[in-house]
Each structure stands twice: as C-alpha cells, then as structure tokens.
Amino acid sequence: MFYYVLKYVVLGPLLRLTFRPRIEGLEHIPDDGAAIVAGNHLSFSDHFLMPAILKRRITFLAKAEYFTGPGVKGKLTAAFFHSIGQIPVDRSGKEAGQAAIREGLGVLSRGELLGIYPEGTRSHDGRLYKGKVGVAVMAIKAGVPVIPCAMVGTFEIQPPGQKMPKVRRVAIRFGEPLDFSRYAGLEDQKAAIRAVTDEIMYAILGLSGQEYVDEYAVKAKAAQATEQPRKFPRRSR
C-alpha cells in the first residue's frame, strides 16, 4: 500500500514535476507479464526516477548496504527501501551472486517486472562498464524479455558523493525488448551468458551514448582508489 501512495501520490508526481523527464520508448514496457528492465547506473537518483515514470510496479535488486546503515539515517533508509519492495543483495562473493539470481527469479516467477543494473554498481565517472552475467542467467532461466534502459543526465544532477541532486531535466530511454529464447537451456554455458550480457550492454550503450569501458566498474573503482599521485624527484639547486 505504501508503495502505491509513494509512487502515485507523493514522490512520483514530485519527481516528474521537478525533473520533467523526457521519456522515450515507454511503449516497450509490457502491460503485464514478467520482464527484466536492465539499465545503466549513473546516480542514486536512478532508483527513484525510473520507477516513478513506469505505470507498473518494478522491483529492484538493491545493494545490501542500503539496508544495514548505522544510526537513525541508516534505519530510515532501510525502512524506505523495504517499504518500496526492494530486495537487499549481498554483493560479496560468488554465493552472494547466486542468492541474487534466486531472488530475481522469484520476482519473475510472479509475473512481475524486475529492475537490475548489470554493471553491479554506480559508474564513478559517467562511463558504461562491462556487465555482470547474472542478468543473462535470469533472462535465460525465466525465459523472459529484457528491456534495455538508459538514464541520461542523472550523473550530472547527482554524481557519486553528492547528497542532493541538482534540478535539471533528464531523459529516460527504453529500447525494444530483447528476446533470448534461442539460448534456452544454456544458462550454465559461460560463452552463452557472456554473449547475452554483452548484447544487453550494447543495447544500453546505443540508448545512452556513453563511452564504453570493457572492465568491471568495481575493479575500475578499486584501481582509482589505490592510485598514488605521481611523485617527481626534487631538482638539485
């Protein structure tokens, strides 16, 4: 109940009025039945803007950190994400990935929309990074279409580390559904799930116009965090 009040009465209208999102391809979202909406992830605002413009409810696999934060702020954040039906996912290790897939398949088995960011985390620099294969495994196992989605302009309104978004217009683009029925039964084949994932990321890239990086975002973030400033030798006088 709270989800629908928030979406249609409180937060949804406020977001649409404030950011006036330009929406393209909304007709590609099915009126009913299970489907995966796979998008790029540029900003914390993505969690709210895309669901706000959809007619249907969508459930996202959200990182577990949103549900385990300390203090009053952490409790409020966890309560909010629980109330809108988001599913916490532990992103540490292979078994955690399997748990996320099971949760996602559960959503799809109920004929619902599942939202997922194949990059696995927000882009730290606005570029599009290599997709993780969980989205492919779920699409093949559940036999559902994947609708690519691109958020455009959300990095500029709220890049990582910025608490409050700037009020600027953004765009949300949906592409034609991708059918992977030809891969039925191949969800355990590495080559197959990599091919499906890359096709999804290529479709997102076509919608977003981002620069693509053939590397996992988590790895790129870690490399940037550990990068030491270049030291120059002192000149003798």
C-alpha positions as CSV (number, residue, x, y, z in Angstrom):
1,M,0.0,0.0,0.0
2,F,2.8,2.4,1.0
3,Y,4.5,1.8,-2.4
4,Y,1.5,2.9,-4.4
5,V,0.9,6.0,-2.2
6,L,4.5,7.0,-2.6
7,K,4.6,6.3,-6.3
8,Y,1.3,7.8,-7.4
9,V,0.5,10.4,-4.7
10,V,3.8,11.7,-3.1
11,L,7.2,11.0,-4.6
12,G,6.2,10.1,-8.2
13,P,4.4,13.4,-9.0
14,L,7.1,15.4,-7.2
15,L,9.9,13.9,-9.3
16,R,8.0,14.2,-12.6
17,L,7.3,17.9,-11.8
18,T,10.8,18.7,-10.6
19,F,13.0,16.9,-13.2
20,R,10.4,16.9,-16.1
21,P,12.0,13.7,-17.6
22,R,11.9,13.2,-21.3
23,I,10.6,9.7,-21.8
24,E,11.3,7.7,-24.9
25,G,10.1,4.1,-25.7
26,L,7.8,3.6,-22.8
27,E,5.6,1.5,-25.1
28,H,8.3,-1.2,-24.9
29,I,7.4,-1.9,-21.3
30,P,4.7,-4.7,-21.3
31,D,1.4,-4.0,-19.7
32,D,1.6,-7.4,-17.9
33,G,3.8,-10.4,-17.5
34,A,7.3,-10.9,-16.3
35,A,10.2,-8.9,-17.9
36,I,13.6,-7.6,-16.9
37,V,14.4,-3.9,-17.2
38,A,18.2,-3.6,-17.4
39,G,19.7,-0.2,-17.3
40,N,22.9,1.9,-16.8
41,H,23.5,3.2,-13.3
42,L,24.8,6.8,-13.0
43,S,23.3,8.2,-9.9
44,F,21.5,7.4,-6.6
45,S,18.6,9.3,-8.3
46,D,18.1,6.4,-10.8
47,H,16.5,4.4,-8.0
48,F,13.6,6.9,-7.9
49,L,13.3,8.5,-11.3
50,M,12.8,5.4,-13.5
51,P,10.2,3.7,-11.2
52,A,8.4,7.0,-10.9
53,I,7.5,7.1,-14.7
54,L,6.5,3.5,-15.1
55,K,2.8,2.6,-14.9
56,R,3.7,-0.8,-13.4
57,R,5.4,-1.7,-10.1
58,I,9.1,-2.6,-10.6
59,T,11.3,-4.4,-8.0
60,F,15.0,-3.8,-8.0
61,L,17.8,-5.8,-6.5
62,A,19.4,-3.2,-4.3
63,K,22.8,-3.5,-2.6
64,A,22.6,-4.7,1.0
65,E,24.4,-1.6,2.3
66,Y,21.2,0.4,1.8
67,F,19.6,-1.9,4.5
68,T,22.4,-2.0,7.0
69,G,23.5,1.6,7.5
70,P,24.2,2.8,11.1
71,G,22.2,5.2,13.2
72,V,18.8,6.9,12.6
73,K,19.7,7.7,9.0
74,G,20.5,4.0,8.3
75,K,17.3,2.8,9.8
76,L,15.2,5.3,7.8
77,T,17.0,4.3,4.6
78,A,16.4,0.6,5.3
79,A,12.7,1.2,6.1
80,F,12.3,3.2,2.9
81,F,13.8,0.6,0.7
82,H,11.9,-2.2,2.4
83,S,8.6,-0.3,2.0
84,I,9.0,0.1,-1.7
85,G,9.7,-3.6,-2.1
86,Q,13.4,-3.5,-2.9
87,I,15.4,-6.7,-2.3
88,P,18.7,-6.5,-0.5
89,V,21.6,-8.2,-2.2
90,D,24.9,-9.1,-0.7
91,R,27.5,-8.4,-3.4
92,S,30.5,-10.1,-1.8
93,G,31.5,-13.4,-3.4
94,K,30.1,-16.0,-5.8
95,E,27.5,-17.4,-3.5
96,A,26.1,-13.9,-3.0
97,G,25.6,-13.7,-6.7
98,Q,23.7,-16.9,-6.7
99,A,21.4,-15.6,-4.0
100,A,20.7,-12.5,-6.1
101,I,19.8,-14.7,-9.0
102,R,17.4,-16.7,-6.9
103,E,15.7,-13.6,-5.6
104,G,15.4,-12.2,-9.1
105,L,13.9,-15.4,-10.4
106,G,11.4,-15.3,-7.6
107,V,10.2,-11.9,-8.7
108,L,9.9,-13.0,-12.3
109,S,8.0,-16.2,-11.4
110,R,5.3,-14.0,-10.0
111,G,4.9,-12.3,-13.4
112,E,6.4,-9.0,-12.2
113,L,8.9,-6.5,-13.5
114,L,12.5,-6.9,-12.3
115,G,14.9,-4.0,-12.4
116,I,18.6,-4.6,-12.5
117,Y,21.8,-2.7,-13.2
118,P,24.1,-5.2,-14.9
119,E,27.2,-3.1,-14.1
120,G,26.7,-4.1,-10.5
121,T,27.3,-0.6,-9.1
122,R,27.1,3.1,-10.0
123,S,29.5,4.4,-12.6
124,H,32.1,6.6,-10.8
125,D,32.9,8.6,-13.9
126,G,29.9,8.6,-16.1
127,R,31.1,5.8,-18.5
128,L,29.4,2.5,-19.1
129,Y,31.2,-0.5,-17.8
130,K,31.2,-4.2,-18.5
131,G,28.0,-6.1,-17.4
132,K,27.9,-8.9,-15.0
133,V,26.3,-12.1,-16.3
134,G,23.6,-12.5,-13.6
135,V,21.1,-10.7,-15.8
136,A,21.7,-13.2,-18.6
137,V,21.3,-16.2,-16.3
138,M,17.9,-14.9,-15.1
139,A,16.7,-14.0,-18.6
140,I,17.5,-17.4,-20.0
141,K,16.2,-19.4,-17.0
142,A,13.0,-17.4,-16.7
143,G,12.5,-17.2,-20.5
144,V,11.6,-13.5,-20.3
145,P,12.4,-10.5,-22.4
146,V,15.0,-7.9,-21.4
147,I,14.1,-4.2,-22.0
148,P,17.3,-2.1,-22.1
149,C,17.0,1.3,-20.4
150,A,19.3,4.3,-20.4
151,M,19.3,7.1,-17.9
152,V,20.7,10.3,-19.5
153,G,21.7,13.3,-17.4
154,T,21.4,11.8,-14.0
155,F,25.2,11.7,-13.5
156,E,25.2,15.5,-14.0
157,I,22.4,16.1,-11.5
158,Q,23.8,13.8,-8.8
159,P,27.3,12.3,-9.3
160,P,28.6,9.9,-6.6
161,G,29.2,11.7,-3.3
162,Q,26.7,14.5,-3.9
163,K,23.9,14.3,-1.4
164,M,21.2,16.4,-3.0
165,P,20.5,16.4,-6.8
166,K,20.6,19.5,-8.9
167,V,17.3,20.4,-10.5
168,R,17.8,19.8,-14.2
169,R,15.9,17.9,-16.9
170,V,16.9,14.3,-17.5
171,A,16.0,11.7,-20.1
172,I,14.9,8.1,-19.7
173,R,15.0,5.9,-22.8
174,F,13.7,2.3,-23.2
175,G,14.7,0.1,-26.1
176,E,12.9,-2.7,-27.9
177,P,12.6,-5.9,-25.8
178,L,15.5,-8.4,-26.4
179,D,14.5,-12.0,-26.9
180,F,17.0,-14.6,-25.8
181,S,14.8,-17.7,-26.3
182,R,17.4,-19.1,-28.7
183,Y,19.7,-19.6,-25.7
184,A,17.2,-21.7,-23.7
185,G,18.9,-24.3,-21.6
186,L,22.3,-22.7,-21.9
187,E,22.3,-20.7,-18.7
188,D,25.3,-22.7,-17.5
189,Q,27.4,-22.1,-20.5
190,K,29.9,-19.3,-20.0
191,A,30.1,-18.3,-23.7
192,A,26.3,-18.1,-23.9
193,I,25.7,-15.9,-20.9
194,R,28.6,-13.7,-21.8
195,A,27.2,-13.2,-25.3
196,V,23.7,-12.4,-23.9
197,T,25.2,-9.9,-21.3
198,D,27.2,-8.2,-24.0
199,E,24.2,-7.9,-26.3
200,I,22.2,-6.2,-23.4
201,M,25.1,-3.8,-22.7
202,Y,25.4,-3.0,-26.3
203,A,21.7,-2.1,-26.4
204,I,22.1,0.1,-23.4
205,L,25.1,1.8,-24.9
206,G,23.1,2.6,-28.1
207,L,20.5,4.3,-26.0
208,S,22.8,6.2,-23.6
209,G,25.6,7.3,-25.9
210,Q,28.1,6.7,-23.2
211,E,31.8,5.8,-23.6
212,Y,32.1,2.1,-23.0
213,V,34.9,0.5,-20.9
214,D,35.5,-3.3,-21.2
215,E,36.2,-3.7,-17.5
216,Y,34.1,-4.2,-14.4
217,A,33.2,-1.0,-12.7
218,V,34.1,-2.4,-9.2
219,K,37.6,-3.2,-10.4
220,A,38.0,0.2,-12.1
221,K,36.8,2.0,-8.9
222,A,39.3,0.0,-6.8
223,A,42.1,0.8,-9.1
224,Q,41.3,4.5,-9.0
225,A,41.1,4.5,-5.2
226,T,44.5,2.9,-4.8
227,E,46.2,5.0,-7.4
228,Q,49.0,7.0,-5.9
229,P,49.8,10.6,-7.0
230,R,52.8,10.7,-9.2
231,K,56.0,11.8,-7.4
232,F,58.6,13.8,-9.1
233,P,62.2,14.0,-7.9
234,R,63.4,17.2,-6.4
235,R,65.7,19.3,-8.5
236,S,69.1,20.0,-7.1
237,R,69.9,23.6,-6.6
